[in-house]
Amino acid sequence: MRVLAIAISVLTLGSTMTACTVTTHTPSASPAVASAPGPVWPAPPLAPRIRFVASVTGAHDLGIKASLWKRLRRFIAGEEETFFVRPTDVATRGEALYVADAGGSALWILDPPQQRIRRVTAAGKQQLVSPVAVAPGSGDRIYVADSYHRRVFVYDAKGQFLNYWADDEFKRPAGLAFDAAADRLYIADSAAHRVWVYTADGRRISSIGRRGAAQGEFNFPTHVAVGGGGKVYVTDALGFRIQMFTGDGQFIGAFGRHGNGSGDFSAPKGVASDSEGHVYVVDALFDAVQIFNGNGRLLLSFGEHGRQPGQFWLPGGLFIDPQDRIFIADAFNRRIQIFQYLGGTGH
């Protein structure tokens, strides 16, 4: 059975949680998932909350086959099929997967329904050098931040270059997140120690933060995400915390501290929230993902160092789609790992 059926099957979520209760979402039956359920967290006999779905190292893992002409050309040239080198971020639009491969200086587009593979290495006449972040925007826009060029490049969903945004105040754009309801793109700029706020068509609205350790200030922010109600989550990497803001940049709260215990951060990177408001944070040095409630209380963690399913080697970017599928850029394992939130982590 094709791995595509495993990786792309949508699990229907069940009942929602109420205060001080723990409920379990029961996914709809799927022969593909049932035949290869993968590891779950927490381990039995506890009720599973997170399930491994698939590991994607290239188009073949999604059931996408290269055209006969491409296969023939590779055969004649003696070329091997190569995909991700060091993926740093990931996003989806529908069933298409977009991967920022900073190590390979490319944006990968893997579209199973269309059986399409595309490796984008240029933005007009410029070659991509360090595409570290990717985010879907309004219409069919796809945004890519290249930290070397200090620009945000804009493509359509098929990878055709549209335009770019350049700003003299960009220092090192490192993270992207788009709020469709507000028509805003948030750009985490590590070296500028702030988050830029733009409209979908490239007009700067405002910025959030400055360098510092106080509330609403940053010390090398690297990743950003938008959750329910337009809440903005920012990974304050060397502040070892996650800071939360309204869409207009008003500080709401923060959680985290430097350490090596449960709930601490060592190298926080990707951040995202699921449909129930839980906050997921990737930690590259822990090789794990920690899940918090909206107030910053640790609920669950999964992952460890290694190459097996559910193990990581310096993971980075994180994306959660509307079906609560969790996509993680597992950088030094050269893959994207996909998990499913099953519900019931509590509040």
ZADO-1210 file (C-alpha; in nm, 4 decimals, padded with zeros to 6 digits):
<atoms>
<atom x="00.0000" y="00.0000" z="00.0000" code="MET" pos="1"/>
<atom x="00.1417" y="00.3366" z="-00.0952" code="ARG" pos="2"/>
<atom x="00.2871" y="00.5532" z="00.1788" code="VAL" pos="3"/>
<atom x="00.0831" y="00.8365" z="00.0261" code="LEU" pos="4"/>
<atom x="-00.2273" y="00.6867" z="00.1808" code="ALA" pos="5"/>
<atom x="-00.0582" y="00.6910" z="00.5196" code="ILE" pos="6"/>
<atom x="00.0933" y="01.0372" z="00.4923" code="ALA" pos="7"/>
<atom x="-00.2070" y="01.2185" z="00.3523" code="ILE" pos="8"/>
<atom x="-00.5020" y="01.0417" z="00.5181" code="SER" pos="9"/>
<atom x="-00.7064" y="01.2916" z="00.7179" code="VAL" pos="10"/>
<atom x="-00.8107" y="01.1807" z="01.0618" code="LEU" pos="11"/>
<atom x="-01.1463" y="01.3136" z="01.1805" code="THR" pos="12"/>
<atom x="-01.1266" y="01.4723" z="01.5234" code="LEU" pos="13"/>
<atom x="-01.3932" y="01.3994" z="01.7793" code="GLY" pos="14"/>
<atom x="-01.5185" y="01.5849" z="02.0815" code="SER" pos="15"/>
<atom x="-01.3469" y="01.8945" z="02.2177" code="THR" pos="16"/>
<atom x="-01.2012" y="01.9391" z="02.5642" code="MET" pos="17"/>
<atom x="-01.3670" y="02.1288" z="02.8453" code="THR" pos="18"/>
<atom x="-01.1990" y="02.2878" z="03.1430" code="ALA" pos="19"/>
<atom x="-01.0281" y="02.0442" z="03.3798" code="CYS" pos="20"/>
<atom x="-01.1307" y="01.7412" z="03.1721" code="THR" pos="21"/>
<atom x="-00.9406" y="01.5081" z="02.9455" code="VAL" pos="22"/>
<atom x="-01.1180" y="01.3616" z="02.6448" code="THR" pos="23"/>
<atom x="-00.9952" y="01.1436" z="02.3632" code="THR" pos="24"/>
<atom x="-01.0535" y="01.2139" z="01.9952" code="HIS" pos="25"/>
<atom x="-01.1308" y="00.8979" z="01.7997" code="THR" pos="26"/>
<atom x="-01.0014" y="00.9164" z="01.4423" code="PRO" pos="27"/>
<atom x="-01.2102" y="00.7630" z="01.1688" code="SER" pos="28"/>
<atom x="-01.1110" y="00.4140" z="01.0664" code="ALA" pos="29"/>
<atom x="-00.8535" y="00.3961" z="00.7894" code="SER" pos="30"/>
<atom x="-00.7025" y="00.0721" z="00.6562" code="PRO" pos="31"/>
<atom x="-00.3771" y="00.2544" z="00.5830" code="ALA" pos="32"/>
<atom x="-00.3359" y="00.3898" z="00.9337" code="VAL" pos="33"/>
<atom x="-00.4569" y="00.0675" z="01.0930" code="ALA" pos="34"/>
<atom x="-00.2024" y="-00.1398" z="00.9025" code="SER" pos="35"/>
<atom x="00.0924" y="00.0824" z="00.9965" code="ALA" pos="36"/>
<atom x="00.0003" y="00.2902" z="01.3005" code="PRO" pos="37"/>
<atom x="00.3565" y="00.3769" z="01.3998" code="GLY" pos="38"/>
<atom x="00.4674" y="00.4786" z="01.7491" code="PRO" pos="39"/>
<atom x="00.2404" y="00.6834" z="01.9732" code="VAL" pos="40"/>
<atom x="00.2904" y="00.9161" z="02.2690" code="TRP" pos="41"/>
<atom x="00.2424" y="00.8642" z="02.5554" code="PRO" pos="42"/>
<atom x="00.3245" y="00.4957" z="02.5430" code="ALA" pos="43"/>
<atom x="00.0625" y="00.2340" z="02.6301" code="PRO" pos="44"/>
<atom x="-00.1243" y="00.1709" z="02.8497" code="PRO" pos="45"/>
<atom x="-00.1899" y="00.5462" z="02.8539" code="LEU" pos="46"/>
<atom x="-00.4291" y="00.6798" z="02.5915" code="ALA" pos="47"/>
<atom x="-00.2362" y="00.7983" z="02.2824" code="PRO" pos="48"/>
<atom x="-00.2337" y="01.1710" z="02.2076" code="ARG" pos="49"/>
<atom x="00.0262" y="01.1909" z="01.9272" code="ILE" pos="50"/>
<atom x="00.0779" y="00.9330" z="01.6527" code="ARG" pos="51"/>
<atom x="00.3611" y="00.9052" z="01.4028" code="PHE" pos="52"/>
<atom x="00.2223" y="00.8978" z="01.0483" code="VAL" pos="53"/>
<atom x="00.5095" y="00.9036" z="00.7987" code="ALA" pos="54"/>
<atom x="00.8624" y="01.0088" z="00.7186" code="SER" pos="55"/>
<atom x="00.9202" y="01.1981" z="00.3933" code="VAL" pos="56"/>
<atom x="01.2696" y="01.2011" z="00.2485" code="THR" pos="57"/>
<atom x="01.1539" y="01.2726" z="-00.1037" code="GLY" pos="58"/>
<atom x="00.8701" y="01.2541" z="-00.3531" code="ALA" pos="59"/>
<atom x="00.8723" y="00.8733" z="-00.3594" code="HIS" pos="60"/>
<atom x="00.7519" y="00.8696" z="00.0028" code="ASP" pos="61"/>
<atom x="00.4385" y="01.0516" z="-00.1099" code="LEU" pos="62"/>
<atom x="00.3744" y="00.8191" z="-00.4020" code="GLY" pos="63"/>
<atom x="00.4943" y="01.0726" z="-00.6585" code="ILE" pos="64"/>
<atom x="00.6804" y="00.9191" z="-00.9506" code="LYS" pos="65"/>
<atom x="00.9148" y="01.1068" z="-01.1801" code="ALA" pos="66"/>
<atom x="00.8119" y="01.1216" z="-01.5433" code="SER" pos="67"/>
<atom x="00.9499" y="00.8612" z="-01.7817" code="LEU" pos="68"/>
<atom x="01.1577" y="01.1311" z="-01.9506" code="TRP" pos="69"/>
<atom x="01.3165" y="01.2411" z="-01.6214" code="LYS" pos="70"/>
<atom x="01.3927" y="00.8826" z="-01.5229" code="ARG" pos="71"/>
<atom x="01.5462" y="00.8161" z="-01.8631" code="LEU" pos="72"/>
<atom x="01.7524" y="01.1338" z="-01.8444" code="ARG" pos="73"/>
<atom x="01.8850" y="01.0394" z="-01.5002" code="ARG" pos="74"/>
<atom x="01.9653" y="00.6899" z="-01.6240" code="PHE" pos="75"/>
<atom x="02.1610" y="00.8225" z="-01.9249" code="ILE" pos="76"/>
<atom x="02.3472" y="01.0781" z="-01.7121" code="ALA" pos="77"/>
<atom x="02.4120" y="00.8267" z="-01.4352" code="GLY" pos="78"/>
<atom x="02.2492" y="01.0570" z="-01.1816" code="GLU" pos="79"/>
<atom x="02.1003" y="00.9415" z="-00.8547" code="GLU" pos="80"/>
<atom x="01.7691" y="01.0777" z="-00.7330" code="GLU" pos="81"/>
<atom x="01.8444" y="01.3361" z="-00.4623" code="THR" pos="82"/>
<atom x="01.6114" y="01.5358" z="-00.2471" code="PHE" pos="83"/>
<atom x="01.6476" y="01.7244" z="00.0797" code="PHE" pos="84"/>
<atom x="01.9929" y="01.8263" z="00.1987" code="VAL" pos="85"/>
<atom x="01.9116" y="02.0167" z="00.5194" code="ARG" pos="86"/>
<atom x="01.5431" y="02.1053" z="00.5411" code="PRO" pos="87"/>
<atom x="01.4827" y="02.3892" z="00.7844" code="THR" pos="88"/>
<atom x="01.1120" y="02.4643" z="00.7456" code="ASP" pos="89"/>
<atom x="00.7931" y="02.3135" z="00.6097" code="VAL" pos="90"/>
<atom x="00.4378" y="02.4202" z="00.5267" code="ALA" pos="91"/>
<atom x="00.1384" y="02.2804" z="00.3418" code="THR" pos="92"/>
<atom x="-00.1390" y="02.4067" z="00.1193" code="ARG" pos="93"/>
<atom x="-00.4058" y="02.1421" z="00.0818" code="GLY" pos="94"/>
<atom x="-00.2129" y="01.8215" z="00.0156" code="GLU" pos="95"/>
<atom x="00.0927" y="01.9932" z="-00.1362" code="ALA" pos="96"/>
<atom x="00.4082" y="02.0023" z="00.0742" code="LEU" pos="97"/>
<atom x="00.6472" y="02.3007" z="00.0638" code="TYR" pos="98"/>
<atom x="00.9939" y="02.2507" z="00.2091" code="VAL" pos="99"/>
<atom x="01.2573" y="02.5208" z="00.2627" code="ALA" pos="100"/>
<atom x="01.5857" y="02.3374" z="00.2125" code="ASP" pos="101"/>
<atom x="01.8540" y="02.5781" z="00.3302" code="ALA" pos="102"/>
<atom x="02.1237" y="02.3147" z="00.2889" code="GLY" pos="103"/>
<atom x="02.0225" y="02.2554" z="-00.0711" code="GLY" pos="104"/>
<atom x="01.9525" y="02.6236" z="-00.1492" code="SER" pos="105"/>
<atom x="01.6099" y="02.5283" z="-00.2757" code="ALA" pos="106"/>
<atom x="01.2371" y="02.5318" z="-00.2224" code="LEU" pos="107"/>
<atom x="01.0806" y="02.1901" z="-00.2795" code="TRP" pos="108"/>
<atom x="00.7185" y="02.1533" z="-00.3896" code="ILE" pos="109"/>
<atom x="00.5746" y="01.8032" z="-00.3587" code="LEU" pos="110"/>
<atom x="00.2151" y="01.7776" z="-00.4787" code="ASP" pos="111"/>
<atom x="00.0759" y="01.4206" z="-00.4605" code="PRO" pos="112"/>
<atom x="-00.2693" y="01.4883" z="-00.6132" code="PRO" pos="113"/>
<atom x="-00.1052" y="01.6467" z="-00.9175" code="GLN" pos="114"/>
<atom x="00.1869" y="01.3992" z="-00.9184" code="GLN" pos="115"/>
<atom x="00.4120" y="01.7029" z="-00.9385" code="ARG" pos="116"/>
<atom x="00.7652" y="01.7564" z="-00.8096" code="ILE" pos="117"/>
<atom x="00.9432" y="02.0866" z="-00.8393" code="ARG" pos="118"/>
<atom x="01.2777" y="02.2041" z="-00.7046" code="ARG" pos="119"/>
<atom x="01.2904" y="02.5834" z="-00.7126" code="VAL" pos="120"/>
<atom x="01.6435" y="02.7236" z="-00.6952" code="THR" pos="121"/>
<atom x="01.5977" y="03.0793" z="-00.8234" code="ALA" pos="122"/>
<atom x="01.3920" y="03.3912" z="-00.7679" code="ALA" pos="123"/>
<atom x="01.3961" y="03.5646" z="-01.1021" code="GLY" pos="124"/>
<atom x="01.7607" y="03.6228" z="-01.1857" code="LYS" pos="125"/>
<atom x="01.8769" y="03.5588" z="-00.8282" code="GLN" pos="126"/>
<atom x="01.9769" y="03.2170" z="-00.7032" code="GLN" pos="127"/>
<atom x="01.8401" y="03.1092" z="-00.3690" code="LEU" pos="128"/>
<atom x="02.1217" y="03.0780" z="-00.1166" code="VAL" pos="129"/>
<atom x="01.9733" y="03.0264" z="00.2278" code="SER" pos="130"/>
<atom x="01.5957" y="02.9761" z="00.2050" code="PRO" pos="131"/>
<atom x="01.5269" y="02.9133" z="00.5735" code="VAL" pos="132"/>
<atom x="01.1513" y="02.9653" z="00.6043" code="ALA" pos="133"/>
<atom x="00.8340" y="02.9101" z="00.4022" code="VAL" pos="134"/>
<atom x="00.4693" y="03.0035" z="00.4570" code="ALA" pos="135"/>
<atom x="00.1502" y="02.9851" z="00.2473" code="PRO" pos="136"/>
<atom x="-00.0231" y="03.3186" z="00.1939" code="GLY" pos="137"/>
<atom x="-00.3470" y="03.4498" z="00.0502" code="SER" pos="138"/>
<atom x="-00.4637" y="03.3376" z="-00.2926" code="GLY" pos="139"/>
<atom x="-00.1981" y="03.1016" z="-00.4165" code="ASP" pos="140"/>
<atom x="00.1017" y="03.2918" z="-00.2793" code="ARG" pos="141"/>
<atom x="00.3930" y="03.1113" z="-00.1188" code="ILE" pos="142"/>
<atom x="00.6427" y="03.3193" z="00.0794" code="TYR" pos="143"/>
<atom x="01.0073" y="03.2197" z="00.1222" code="VAL" pos="144"/>
<atom x="01.2566" y="03.3996" z="00.3470" code="ALA" pos="145"/>
<atom x="01.6188" y="03.3876" z="00.2324" code="ASP" pos="146"/>
<atom x="01.8417" y="03.4959" z="00.5197" code="SER" pos="147"/>
<atom x="02.1437" y="03.5481" z="00.2927" code="TYR" pos="148"/>
<atom x="01.9663" y="03.7802" z="00.0523" code="HIS" pos="149"/>
<atom x="01.7734" y="03.9425" z="00.3412" code="ARG" pos="150"/>
<atom x="01.4605" y="03.9262" z="00.1316" code="ARG" pos="151"/>
<atom x="01.1224" y="03.7595" z="00.1192" code="VAL" pos="152"/>
<atom x="01.0555" y="03.5992" z="-00.2171" code="PHE" pos="153"/>
<atom x="00.6992" y="03.5462" z="-00.3397" code="VAL" pos="154"/>
<atom x="00.5969" y="03.2539" z="-00.5607" code="TYR" pos="155"/>
<atom x="00.2689" y="03.1088" z="-00.6778" code="ASP" pos="156"/>
<atom x="00.1573" y="02.7661" z="-00.5606" code="ALA" pos="157"/>
<atom x="00.3341" y="02.5969" z="-00.8531" code="LYS" pos="158"/>
<atom x="00.6657" y="02.7674" z="-00.7827" code="GLY" pos="159"/>
<atom x="00.6552" y="03.0443" z="-01.0404" code="GLN" pos="160"/>
<atom x="00.8417" y="03.3504" z="-00.9147" code="PHE" pos="161"/>
<atom x="00.6185" y="03.6567" z="-00.8715" code="LEU" pos="162"/>
<atom x="00.8211" y="03.9251" z="-00.6916" code="ASN" pos="163"/>
<atom x="01.0270" y="03.9966" z="-00.3823" code="TYR" pos="164"/>
<atom x="01.0222" y="04.2231" z="-00.0815" code="TRP" pos="165"/>
<atom x="01.3349" y="04.4125" z="00.0135" code="ALA" pos="166"/>
<atom x="01.3645" y="04.6405" z="00.3133" code="ASP" pos="167"/>
<atom x="01.6722" y="04.8272" z="00.4307" code="ASP" pos="168"/>
<atom x="01.5830" y="04.7272" z="00.7862" code="GLU" pos="169"/>
<atom x="01.5798" y="04.3542" z="00.7163" code="PHE" pos="170"/>
<atom x="01.8824" y="04.1999" z="00.8875" code="LYS" pos="171"/>
<atom x="01.8269" y="03.8247" z="00.8914" code="ARG" pos="172"/>
<atom x="01.4700" y="03.7131" z="00.8207" code="PRO" pos="173"/>
<atom x="01.4387" y="03.3685" z="00.9753" code="ALA" pos="174"/>
<atom x="01.0729" y="03.2821" z="01.0338" code="GLY" pos="175"/>
<atom x="00.7418" y="03.3396" z="00.8556" code="LEU" pos="176"/>
<atom x="00.3746" y="03.3046" z="00.9461" code="ALA" pos="177"/>
<atom x="00.0647" y="03.4246" z="00.7649" code="PHE" pos="178"/>
<atom x="-00.2683" y="03.5226" z="00.9206" code="ASP" pos="179"/>
<atom x="-00.5303" y="03.4787" z="00.6476" code="ALA" pos="180"/>
<atom x="-00.8089" y="03.6410" z="00.8520" code="ALA" pos="181"/>
<atom x="-00.6094" y="03.9603" z="00.9033" code="ALA" pos="182"/>
<atom x="-00.4211" y="03.9432" z="00.5702" code="ASP" pos="183"/>
<atom x="-00.0883" y="03.9807" z="00.7503" code="ARG" pos="184"/>
<atom x="00.2517" y="03.8217" z="00.7130" code="LEU" pos="185"/>
<atom x="00.4737" y="03.8114" z="01.0219" code="TYR" pos="186"/>
<atom x="00.8494" y="03.8004" z="00.9643" code="ILE" pos="187"/>
<atom x="01.0779" y="03.7046" z="01.2536" code="ALA" pos="188"/>
<atom x="01.4048" y="03.8899" z="01.1953" code="ASP" pos="189"/>
<atom x="01.6747" y="03.7372" z="01.4165" code="SER" pos="190"/>
<atom x="01.9470" y="03.9976" z="01.3746" code="ALA" pos="191"/>
<atom x="01.7049" y="04.2916" z="01.3991" code="ALA" pos="192"/>
<atom x="01.5535" y="04.1433" z="01.7167" code="HIS" pos="193"/>
<atom x="01.1998" y="04.2128" z="01.6078" code="ARG" pos="194"/>
<atom x="00.9028" y="04.0824" z="01.4127" code="VAL" pos="195"/>
<atom x="00.7977" y="04.2766" z="01.1033" code="TRP" pos="196"/>
<atom x="00.4293" y="04.2904" z="01.0134" code="VAL" pos="197"/>
<atom x="00.3344" y="04.3191" z="00.6442" code="TYR" pos="198"/>
<atom x="00.0210" y="04.3029" z="00.4355" code="THR" pos="199"/>
<atom x="-00.0076" y="04.0117" z="00.1926" code="ALA" pos="200"/>
<atom x="00.1013" y="04.2333" z="-00.0973" code="ASP" pos="201"/>
<atom x="00.4165" y="04.3622" z="00.0704" code="GLY" pos="202"/>
<atom x="00.3258" y="04.6823" z="00.2549" code="ARG" pos="203"/>
<atom x="00.4802" y="04.7143" z="00.5979" code="ARG" pos="204"/>
<atom x="00.2250" y="04.7851" z="00.8699" code="ILE" pos="205"/>
<atom x="00.4292" y="04.7792" z="01.1896" code="SER" pos="206"/>
<atom x="00.6857" y="04.5880" z="01.3897" code="SER" pos="207"/>
<atom x="00.6879" y="04.4088" z="01.7223" code="ILE" pos="208"/>
<atom x="00.9668" y="04.4278" z="01.9789" code="GLY" pos="209"/>
<atom x="01.3260" y="04.5364" z="02.0010" code="ARG" pos="210"/>
<atom x="01.6381" y="04.3875" z="02.1572" code="ARG" pos="211"/>
<atom x="01.6148" y="04.3203" z="02.5284" code="GLY" pos="212"/>
<atom x="01.5010" y="04.0839" z="02.8016" code="ALA" pos="213"/>
<atom x="01.1845" y="04.2620" z="02.9133" code="ALA" pos="214"/>
<atom x="00.8338" y="04.1606" z="02.8161" code="GLN" pos="215"/>
<atom x="00.7821" y="04.2119" z="02.4440" code="GLY" pos="216"/>
<atom x="01.1560" y="04.2371" z="02.3756" code="GLU" pos="217"/>
<atom x="01.3642" y="03.9762" z="02.1931" code="PHE" pos="218"/>
<atom x="01.7065" y="03.8207" z="02.1880" code="ASN" pos="219"/>
<atom x="01.7335" y="03.6647" z="01.8409" code="PHE" pos="220"/>
<atom x="01.3769" y="03.5622" z="01.7532" code="PRO" pos="221"/>
<atom x="01.3859" y="03.2767" z="01.5040" code="THR" pos="222"/>
<atom x="01.0344" y="03.1409" z="01.4442" code="HIS" pos="223"/>
<atom x="00.6813" y="03.2761" z="01.4479" code="VAL" pos="224"/>
<atom x="00.3331" y="03.1242" z="01.4227" code="ALA" pos="225"/>
<atom x="-00.0280" y="03.2421" z="01.4214" code="VAL" pos="226"/>
<atom x="-00.2862" y="03.0535" z="01.6262" code="GLY" pos="227"/>
<atom x="-00.6562" y="03.0757" z="01.7011" code="GLY" pos="228"/>
<atom x="-00.7999" y="03.4231" z="01.7297" code="GLY" pos="229"/>
<atom x="-00.4941" y="03.5669" z="01.5549" code="GLY" pos="230"/>
<atom x="-00.2657" y="03.5125" z="01.8544" code="LYS" pos="231"/>
<atom x="00.0992" y="03.5417" z="01.7524" code="VAL" pos="232"/>
<atom x="00.3643" y="03.3103" z="01.9013" code="TYR" pos="233"/>
<atom x="00.7317" y="03.4028" z="01.8730" code="VAL" pos="234"/>
<atom x="01.0331" y="03.1869" z="01.9560" code="THR" pos="235"/>
<atom x="01.2675" y="03.4174" z="02.1481" code="ASP" pos="236"/>
<atom x="01.5626" y="03.1853" z="02.0938" code="ALA" pos="237"/>
<atom x="01.8320" y="03.3298" z="02.3196" code="LEU" pos="238"/>
<atom x="01.5695" y="03.4509" z="02.5633" code="GLY" pos="239"/>
<atom x="01.4789" y="03.0802" z="02.5929" code="PHE" pos="240"/>
<atom x="01.1092" y="03.1515" z="02.5921" code="ARG" pos="241"/>
<atom x="00.7959" y="03.1711" z="02.3815" code="ILE" pos="242"/>
<atom x="00.6306" y="03.5132" z="02.3770" code="GLN" pos="243"/>
<atom x="00.2662" y="03.5663" z="02.2844" code="MET" pos="244"/>
<atom x="00.1064" y="03.8754" z="02.1300" code="PHE" pos="245"/>
<atom x="-00.2192" y="03.9912" z="01.9829" code="THR" pos="246"/>
<atom x="-00.2240" y="04.0383" z="01.6081" code="GLY" pos="247"/>
<atom x="-00.1632" y="04.4085" z="01.6674" code="ASP" pos="248"/>
<atom x="00.1511" y="04.3376" z="01.8676" code="GLY" pos="249"/>
<atom x="00.0228" y="04.3790" z="02.2219" code="GLN" pos="250"/>
<atom x="00.2119" y="04.1550" z="02.4642" code="PHE" pos="251"/>
<atom x="-00.0059" y="03.8813" z="02.6167" code="ILE" pos="252"/>
<atom x="00.2337" y="03.6563" z="02.8041" code="GLY" pos="253"/>
<atom x="00.5448" y="03.4391" z="02.7909" code="ALA" pos="254"/>
<atom x="00.6695" y="03.1066" z="02.9172" code="PHE" pos="255"/>
<atom x="00.9935" y="02.9109" z="02.9269" code="GLY" pos="256"/>
<atom x="01.3400" y="02.9335" z="03.0747" code="ARG" pos="257"/>
<atom x="01.6892" y="02.8052" z="02.9989" code="HIS" pos="258"/>
<atom x="01.7544" y="02.4586" z="03.1352" code="GLY" pos="259"/>
<atom x="01.7571" y="02.0873" z="03.0620" code="ASN" pos="260"/>
<atom x="01.4508" y="01.9797" z="03.2564" code="GLY" pos="261"/>
<atom x="01.0972" y="01.9105" z="03.1434" code="SER" pos="262"/>
<atom x="00.9399" y="02.2293" z="03.0148" code="GLY" pos="263"/>
<atom x="01.2752" y="02.4077" z="02.9889" code="ASP" pos="264"/>
<atom x="01.4347" y="02.5201" z="02.6619" code="PHE" pos="265"/>
<atom x="01.7860" y="02.4648" z="02.5340" code="SER" pos="266"/>
<atom x="01.7579" y="02.5566" z="02.1651" code="ALA" pos="267"/>
<atom x="01.3926" y="02.6435" z="02.0953" code="PRO" pos="268"/>
<atom x="01.3027" y="02.6671" z="01.7288" code="LYS" pos="269"/>
<atom x="00.9747" y="02.5906" z="01.5506" code="GLY" pos="270"/>
<atom x="00.6504" y="02.6900" z="01.7203" code="VAL" pos="271"/>
<atom x="00.2859" y="02.6263" z="01.6265" code="ALA" pos="272"/>
<atom x="-00.0550" y="02.5698" z="01.7835" code="SER" pos="273"/>
<atom x="-00.3226" y="02.3097" z="01.7125" code="ASP" pos="274"/>
<atom x="-00.6982" y="02.3488" z="01.6800" code="SER" pos="275"/>
<atom x="-00.7427" y="02.3359" z="02.0570" code="GLU" pos="276"/>
<atom x="-00.4866" y="02.6032" z="02.1393" code="GLY" pos="277"/>
<atom x="-00.2032" y="02.3818" z="02.2583" code="HIS" pos="278"/>
<atom x="00.1415" y="02.5278" z="02.1844" code="VAL" pos="279"/>
<atom x="00.4071" y="02.3015" z="02.0302" code="TYR" pos="280"/>
<atom x="00.7761" y="02.3958" z="02.0544" code="VAL" pos="281"/>
<atom x="01.0621" y="02.2163" z="01.8790" code="VAL" pos="282"/>
<atom x="01.3894" y="02.2069" z="02.0710" code="ASP" pos="283"/>
<atom x="01.6872" y="02.1272" z="01.8485" code="ALA" pos="284"/>
<atom x="01.9226" y="02.0237" z="02.1286" code="LEU" pos="285"/>
<atom x="01.6628" y="01.8134" z="02.3078" code="PHE" pos="286"/>
<atom x="01.5691" y="01.6548" z="01.9717" code="ASP" pos="287"/>
<atom x="01.2116" y="01.6705" z="02.0941" code="ALA" pos="288"/>
<atom x="00.8814" y="01.8535" z="02.0717" code="VAL" pos="289"/>
<atom x="00.7200" y="01.9848" z="02.3895" code="GLN" pos="290"/>
<atom x="00.3472" y="02.0586" z="02.4077" code="ILE" pos="291"/>
<atom x="00.2151" y="02.3265" z="02.6430" code="PHE" pos="292"/>
<atom x="-00.1260" y="02.4606" z="02.7274" code="ASN" pos="293"/>
<atom x="-00.2081" y="02.8241" z="02.6568" code="GLY" pos="294"/>
<atom x="-00.0632" y="02.9298" z="02.9916" code="ASN" pos="295"/>
<atom x="00.2700" y="02.7584" z="02.9352" code="GLY" pos="296"/>
<atom x="00.2151" y="02.4448" z="03.1456" code="ARG" pos="297"/>
<atom x="00.3876" y="02.1401" z="02.9998" code="LEU" pos="298"/>
<atom x="00.1402" y="01.8704" z="02.8927" code="LEU" pos="299"/>
<atom x="00.3422" y="01.6212" z="02.6910" code="LEU" pos="300"/>
<atom x="00.6660" y="01.5790" z="02.5012" code="SER" pos="301"/>
<atom x="00.7722" y="01.3412" z="02.2268" code="PHE" pos="302"/>
<atom x="01.0925" y="01.2611" z="02.0448" code="GLY" pos="303"/>
<atom x="01.4547" y="01.1813" z="02.1185" code="GLU" pos="304"/>
<atom x="01.7831" y="01.1717" z="01.9311" code="HIS" pos="305"/>
<atom x="01.8051" y="00.9171" z="01.6523" code="GLY" pos="306"/>
<atom x="01.7045" y="00.8189" z="01.3010" code="ARG" pos="307"/>
<atom x="01.3990" y="00.6034" z="01.3667" code="GLN" pos="308"/>
<atom x="01.0365" y="00.7203" z="01.3356" code="PRO" pos="309"/>
<atom x="00.9681" y="00.9805" z="01.6013" code="GLY" pos="310"/>
<atom x="01.3374" y="01.0440" z="01.6601" code="GLN" pos="311"/>
<atom x="01.5155" y="01.3624" z="01.5500" code="PHE" pos="312"/>
<atom x="01.8534" y="01.5099" z="01.4705" code="TRP" pos="313"/>
<atom x="01.8549" y="01.8879" z="01.5110" code="LEU" pos="314"/>
<atom x="01.4921" y="01.9504" z="01.4108" code="PRO" pos="315"/>
<atom x="01.3843" y="02.3030" z="01.3210" code="GLY" pos="316"/>
<atom x="01.0659" y="02.4262" z="01.1558" code="GLY" pos="317"/>
<atom x="00.7178" y="02.3155" z="01.2593" code="LEU" pos="318"/>
<atom x="00.3789" y="02.3456" z="01.0868" code="PHE" pos="319"/>
<atom x="00.0331" y="02.2266" z="01.1953" code="ILE" pos="320"/>
<atom x="-00.2404" y="02.2123" z="00.9320" code="ASP" pos="321"/>
<atom x="-00.6192" y="02.2494" z="00.9833" code="PRO" pos="322"/>
<atom x="-00.6507" y="01.8720" z="01.0303" code="GLN" pos="323"/>
<atom x="-00.4016" y="01.8842" z="01.3203" code="ASP" pos="324"/>
<atom x="-00.1347" y="01.7052" z="01.1211" code="ARG" pos="325"/>
<atom x="00.2061" y="01.8030" z="01.2566" code="ILE" pos="326"/>
<atom x="00.4919" y="01.8527" z="01.0077" code="PHE" pos="327"/>
<atom x="00.8474" y="01.8829" z="01.1413" code="ILE" pos="328"/>
<atom x="01.1640" y="01.9634" z="00.9476" code="ALA" pos="329"/>
<atom x="01.4107" y="01.7047" z="01.0780" code="ASP" pos="330"/>
<atom x="01.7140" y="01.8857" z="00.9418" code="ALA" pos="331"/>
<atom x="02.0103" y="01.6528" z="00.9853" code="PHE" pos="332"/>
<atom x="01.8051" y="01.3423" z="00.9141" code="ASN" pos="333"/>
<atom x="01.7200" y="01.5087" z="00.5813" code="ARG" pos="334"/>
<atom x="01.3482" y="01.4470" z="00.6119" code="ARG" pos="335"/>
<atom x="01.0092" y="01.5799" z="00.7076" code="ILE" pos="336"/>
<atom x="00.8286" y="01.3810" z="00.9757" code="GLN" pos="337"/>
<atom x="00.4498" y="01.3835" z="00.9945" code="ILE" pos="338"/>
<atom x="00.2466" y="01.3197" z="01.3091" code="PHE" pos="339"/>
<atom x="-00.1220" y="01.3376" z="01.3987" code="GLN" pos="340"/>
<atom x="-00.2672" y="01.5023" z="01.7069" code="TYR" pos="341"/>
<atom x="-00.5312" y="01.2612" z="01.8387" code="LEU" pos="342"/>
<atom x="-00.6692" y="01.4900" z="02.1082" code="GLY" pos="343"/>
<atom x="-00.6994" y="01.4717" z="02.4827" code="GLY" pos="344"/>
<atom x="-00.3739" y="01.6279" z="02.6049" code="THR" pos="345"/>
<atom x="-00.5685" y="01.8226" z="02.8670" code="GLY" pos="346"/>
<atom x="-00.5552" y="02.1900" z="02.9626" code="HIS" pos="347"/>
</atoms>
